[in-house]
């Protein structure tokens, strides 16, 4: 174990190396662009995890519109993840350059302002009450999707809910968490998780609305296709003589499970099942073209009128 001796000729301890001073300064200032990317990653990960966790609830609500659950149409967590693969790859291709653009814009703004933007950010970041207030208000606003699921809220009510919930539930805990680096990291995880859950409930609302549109118009939206919903139509035939059933009408194939097809009759607005061993599927189409103004339920209206 070595120690520095102070000689009479040199009464002061040796100065720290320039590299050590630079490193300490970078840690204090946030590390520049690389630290910005790390912070973005530390927020994106909990958002993604929470959003995926809520996604399956949205899929359950989506299929509930047709009177079935995901398991009955052969959709479980692994199947859902497999269907989302193409969407995840596309999002990754979009997210990587987007993060680069954000980092580049942050660097450019900082250079154009002569470092004032970075000093302003650090000044706000070092004031715990300001940072805690922003995080608390943001977490309160993420509950908008939850409340929208149970009713309709206008903008004024949502602002009141966000401010009130944020001030009562999150402000003081976030202020206390900012005393230590571990607490600040925990705040990021909480904010990211609640953001993902809030976006997830908005996604649930969109999936329910999209499923209702499919039920009424026979056409799936791009959002439903992105989460793995298969807009697949077929003509059902008997396995004995290969003759068309149900007057040869097109049926939506919602899925299959336990040796059973789950089909949706657009004309009668009914969901029914047929055993695979007695059913042949023919003329299968994905995303069929519909004429302008096409709606489902023609036969249902005739039956109701008679």
C-alpha positions as CSV (number, residue, x, y, z in Angstrom):
1,X,0.0,0.0,0.0
2,X,1.6,3.2,-1.2
3,X,1.1,6.8,0.2
4,X,2.2,10.2,-0.9
5,X,4.8,12.0,1.2
6,X,4.8,15.8,1.4
7,X,8.3,17.1,1.5
8,X,9.2,20.6,2.8
9,X,10.1,21.6,-0.8
10,X,6.6,20.5,-1.9
11,X,4.2,21.4,0.9
12,X,1.0,20.6,-1.1
13,X,-0.2,17.2,-2.2
14,X,0.3,16.3,-5.9
15,X,-2.5,17.4,-8.3
16,X,-4.8,14.8,-9.8
17,X,-4.1,13.8,-13.4
18,X,-5.8,15.8,-16.1
19,X,-7.6,12.6,-17.3
20,X,-9.1,12.0,-13.9
21,X,-10.4,15.6,-13.7
22,X,-11.9,15.2,-17.2
23,X,-13.6,12.0,-16.2
24,X,-15.0,13.5,-13.0
25,X,-16.2,16.5,-15.0
26,X,-17.9,14.3,-17.6
27,X,-19.6,12.3,-14.8
28,X,-20.8,15.5,-13.2
29,X,-22.0,17.0,-16.5
30,X,-23.8,13.8,-17.6
31,X,-21.2,12.4,-20.1
32,X,-22.5,14.2,-23.2
33,X,-24.2,12.3,-26.1
34,X,-23.3,8.8,-24.8
35,X,-24.9,9.6,-21.5
36,X,-28.0,10.9,-23.3
37,X,-28.2,7.6,-25.2
38,X,-27.9,5.6,-22.0
39,X,-30.6,7.7,-20.4
40,X,-32.9,7.1,-23.4
41,X,-32.2,3.4,-23.2
42,X,-32.9,3.3,-19.4
43,X,-36.3,4.8,-20.1
44,X,-37.2,2.9,-23.3
45,X,-36.6,-0.5,-21.8
46,X,-39.2,-0.3,-18.9
47,X,-41.7,1.4,-21.3
48,X,-41.3,-1.5,-23.8
49,X,-41.6,-4.2,-21.1
50,X,-44.8,-2.6,-19.5
51,X,-46.3,-2.1,-23.0
52,X,-45.9,-5.7,-24.0
53,X,-47.3,-6.9,-20.6
54,X,-50.4,-4.9,-21.2
55,X,-50.6,-5.8,-24.9
56,X,-52.0,-9.3,-24.1
57,X,-54.8,-7.8,-22.1
58,X,-55.6,-5.7,-25.2
59,X,-55.6,-8.9,-27.4
60,X,-58.0,-10.6,-25.0
61,X,-60.4,-7.6,-25.2
62,X,-60.0,-7.6,-29.0
63,X,-61.1,-11.2,-29.4
64,X,-63.8,-10.7,-26.7
65,X,-65.7,-8.5,-29.2
66,X,-66.2,-11.7,-31.2
67,X,-67.2,-13.7,-28.1
68,X,-64.0,-15.8,-27.8
69,X,-60.7,-15.6,-25.9
70,X,-57.2,-15.8,-27.4
71,X,-56.7,-19.4,-26.2
72,X,-59.8,-20.5,-28.2
73,X,-58.3,-19.2,-31.4
74,X,-54.8,-20.6,-30.7
75,X,-53.2,-17.4,-29.6
76,X,-51.0,-17.5,-26.5
77,X,-47.9,-15.5,-25.4
78,X,-45.5,-17.4,-27.7
79,X,-47.8,-17.2,-30.8
80,X,-48.4,-13.5,-30.1
81,X,-44.7,-12.8,-29.9
82,X,-44.1,-14.8,-33.1
83,X,-46.8,-12.7,-35.0
84,X,-45.2,-9.5,-33.6
85,X,-41.8,-10.3,-34.9
86,X,-42.1,-8.4,-38.2
87,X,-43.6,-5.4,-36.3
88,X,-40.8,-5.5,-33.7
89,X,-38.2,-5.6,-36.5
90,X,-39.8,-2.6,-38.2
91,X,-40.0,-0.7,-34.9
92,X,-36.3,-1.4,-34.3
93,X,-35.4,-0.2,-37.7
94,X,-37.3,3.0,-37.0
95,X,-36.1,3.5,-33.4
96,X,-32.3,3.2,-34.1
97,X,-32.1,6.1,-36.5
98,X,-34.6,8.1,-34.4
99,X,-32.4,7.8,-31.4
100,X,-29.5,8.9,-33.5
101,X,-31.4,11.9,-34.7
102,X,-32.5,12.9,-31.2
103,X,-28.9,12.7,-30.0
104,X,-27.7,14.7,-33.0
105,X,-30.3,17.4,-32.4
106,X,-29.4,17.6,-28.7
107,X,-25.7,18.0,-29.7
108,X,-26.5,20.6,-32.3
109,X,-28.8,22.7,-30.1
110,X,-26.1,22.6,-27.4
111,X,-23.5,23.8,-29.8
112,X,-25.7,26.5,-31.3
113,X,-26.5,27.9,-27.8
114,X,-22.9,27.8,-26.7
115,X,-23.5,25.1,-24.1
116,X,-26.5,27.1,-22.6
117,X,-28.9,24.3,-23.3
118,X,-26.8,21.7,-21.5
119,X,-26.3,24.1,-18.5
120,X,-30.0,24.7,-18.4
121,X,-30.7,20.9,-18.5
122,X,-28.2,20.3,-15.7
123,X,-29.6,23.2,-13.7
124,X,-33.1,21.8,-13.8
125,X,-31.8,18.2,-13.2
126,X,-29.9,19.3,-10.0
127,X,-33.1,20.9,-8.6
128,X,-34.9,17.9,-7.1
129,X,-38.3,19.6,-6.7
130,X,-38.5,20.6,-10.3
131,X,-37.5,17.2,-11.6
132,X,-39.8,15.5,-9.2
133,X,-42.7,17.7,-10.2
134,X,-42.2,17.0,-13.9
135,X,-42.0,13.3,-13.3
136,X,-45.1,13.3,-11.0
137,X,-47.2,15.2,-13.4
138,X,-46.2,12.9,-16.2
139,X,-47.1,9.8,-14.2
140,X,-50.4,11.3,-13.3
141,X,-51.1,11.9,-17.0
142,X,-50.4,8.3,-17.9
143,X,-53.6,7.3,-16.1
144,X,-55.6,8.9,-18.8
145,X,-55.7,5.6,-20.7
146,X,-57.0,3.7,-17.6
147,X,-59.8,6.2,-17.0
148,X,-60.7,6.3,-20.7
149,X,-61.3,2.6,-20.6
150,X,-64.1,3.1,-18.1
151,X,-65.5,6.3,-19.4
152,X,-65.0,9.4,-21.5
153,X,-63.0,12.3,-20.1
154,X,-62.5,15.8,-21.6
155,X,-59.2,17.6,-21.6
156,X,-60.0,19.8,-18.5
157,X,-60.9,16.8,-16.3
158,X,-57.8,14.9,-17.5
159,X,-55.6,17.9,-16.6
160,X,-57.2,18.0,-13.1
161,X,-56.7,14.3,-12.7
162,X,-53.1,14.4,-13.8
163,X,-52.2,17.3,-11.5
164,X,-54.1,16.0,-8.5
165,X,-52.9,12.4,-8.8
166,X,-49.4,13.4,-9.5
167,X,-49.2,15.9,-6.6
168,X,-50.8,13.5,-4.1
169,X,-49.2,10.2,-5.0
170,X,-45.9,10.9,-6.7
171,X,-44.5,14.3,-5.9
172,X,-43.0,13.7,-2.4
173,X,-41.9,10.1,-3.1
174,X,-40.0,11.2,-6.2
175,X,-38.4,14.1,-4.3
176,X,-37.2,11.7,-1.7
177,X,-35.9,9.2,-4.3
178,X,-33.7,11.9,-5.9
179,X,-31.5,12.0,-2.8
180,X,-29.4,9.1,-4.0
181,X,-28.3,7.8,-7.5
182,X,-30.2,4.5,-6.8
183,X,-33.4,6.5,-6.1
184,X,-33.0,8.5,-9.3
185,X,-32.6,5.2,-11.3
186,X,-35.7,3.9,-9.5
187,X,-37.6,7.0,-10.5
188,X,-36.7,6.4,-14.2
189,X,-38.0,2.8,-13.9
190,X,-41.3,3.9,-12.3
191,X,-41.9,6.6,-14.8
192,X,-41.0,4.4,-17.7
193,X,-43.2,1.6,-16.4
194,X,-46.2,3.8,-15.9
195,X,-45.7,5.4,-19.3
196,X,-45.8,1.9,-20.9
197,X,-48.9,0.9,-18.9
198,X,-50.6,4.2,-19.9
199,X,-49.7,3.7,-23.6
200,X,-50.9,0.1,-23.2
201,X,-54.4,1.1,-22.1
202,X,-54.6,3.5,-25.0
203,X,-53.6,0.6,-27.2
204,X,-56.4,-1.5,-25.6
205,X,-59.0,1.1,-26.5
206,X,-57.7,1.3,-30.1
207,X,-57.8,-2.5,-30.4
208,X,-61.3,-2.7,-29.1
209,X,-62.4,0.0,-31.6
210,X,-60.6,-1.8,-34.4
211,X,-62.2,-5.1,-33.6
212,X,-65.7,-3.4,-33.6
213,X,-64.8,-2.0,-37.0
214,X,-63.9,-5.5,-38.3
215,X,-67.1,-6.9,-36.9
216,X,-69.1,-4.2,-38.6
217,X,-67.2,-3.7,-41.9
218,X,-65.2,-6.9,-42.3
219,X,-62.0,-4.9,-42.7
220,X,-59.1,-4.9,-40.2
221,X,-57.0,-1.8,-39.6
222,X,-53.3,-1.5,-39.8
223,X,-53.0,-1.5,-36.0
224,X,-54.8,-4.8,-35.8
225,X,-52.5,-6.3,-38.4
226,X,-49.5,-4.9,-36.5
227,X,-50.4,-6.8,-33.3
228,X,-50.9,-10.1,-35.2
229,X,-54.6,-10.1,-35.9
230,X,-55.1,-12.2,-39.1
231,X,-57.7,-10.7,-41.5
232,X,-58.1,-14.1,-43.2
233,X,-61.2,-15.2,-45.1
234,X,-62.2,-18.5,-46.5
235,X,-65.1,-20.5,-48.0
236,X,-66.1,-23.4,-45.8
237,X,-66.8,-26.8,-47.4
238,X,-67.9,-30.1,-46.1
239,X,-65.1,-32.7,-45.8
240,X,-67.4,-35.5,-47.0
241,X,-68.4,-34.2,-50.4
242,X,-66.3,-31.0,-50.7
243,X,-69.5,-29.0,-51.2
244,X,-69.7,-25.3,-50.0
245,X,-71.5,-24.8,-46.8
246,X,-73.5,-21.7,-45.7
247,X,-74.4,-20.8,-49.3
248,X,-70.7,-20.5,-50.1
249,X,-70.4,-17.2,-48.2
250,X,-67.0,-15.9,-47.1
251,X,-66.2,-16.5,-43.4
252,X,-63.4,-14.9,-41.4
253,X,-61.1,-17.5,-39.9
254,X,-60.3,-16.2,-36.4
255,X,-58.1,-19.1,-35.6
256,X,-58.0,-22.7,-34.6
257,X,-57.4,-24.7,-31.4
258,X,-58.0,-28.2,-30.1
259,X,-59.1,-29.5,-33.5
260,X,-61.7,-26.8,-34.0
261,X,-61.9,-23.8,-36.4
262,X,-63.3,-20.6,-35.0
263,X,-65.1,-18.7,-37.8
264,X,-66.9,-15.4,-37.9
265,X,-70.0,-15.0,-40.2
266,X,-69.9,-11.4,-41.4
267,X,-73.4,-11.7,-42.9
268,X,-75.1,-12.9,-39.8
269,X,-72.8,-11.3,-37.2
270,X,-72.2,-14.6,-35.6
271,X,-69.1,-16.5,-34.3
272,X,-69.2,-20.3,-34.5
273,X,-66.9,-23.3,-34.3
274,X,-66.5,-26.3,-36.6
275,X,-64.5,-29.5,-36.1
276,X,-61.5,-29.7,-38.4
277,X,-62.2,-33.3,-39.4
278,X,-65.5,-32.4,-41.0
279,X,-64.4,-29.1,-42.5
280,X,-62.4,-28.1,-45.6
281,X,-61.2,-24.5,-46.2
282,X,-60.9,-23.2,-49.7
283,X,-60.1,-20.0,-51.5
284,X,-58.3,-18.5,-48.5
285,X,-57.6,-14.8,-48.8
286,X,-55.8,-12.3,-46.7
287,X,-57.1,-8.7,-46.4
288,X,-59.7,-9.0,-49.2
289,X,-60.7,-5.9,-51.1
290,X,-64.2,-4.6,-50.2
291,X,-66.5,-2.4,-52.2
292,X,-67.1,1.1,-51.0
293,X,-69.6,1.3,-48.2
294,X,-69.5,-2.5,-47.5
295,X,-70.9,-3.5,-44.1
296,X,-71.6,-6.7,-42.4
297,X,-75.0,-8.0,-41.1
298,X,-77.1,-8.1,-44.3
299,X,-78.6,-11.5,-43.4
300,X,-78.9,-10.5,-39.8
301,X,-81.1,-7.5,-40.8
302,X,-83.2,-9.7,-43.0
303,X,-83.8,-12.2,-40.3
304,X,-84.6,-9.5,-37.8
305,X,-87.0,-7.9,-40.3
306,X,-88.8,-11.1,-41.0
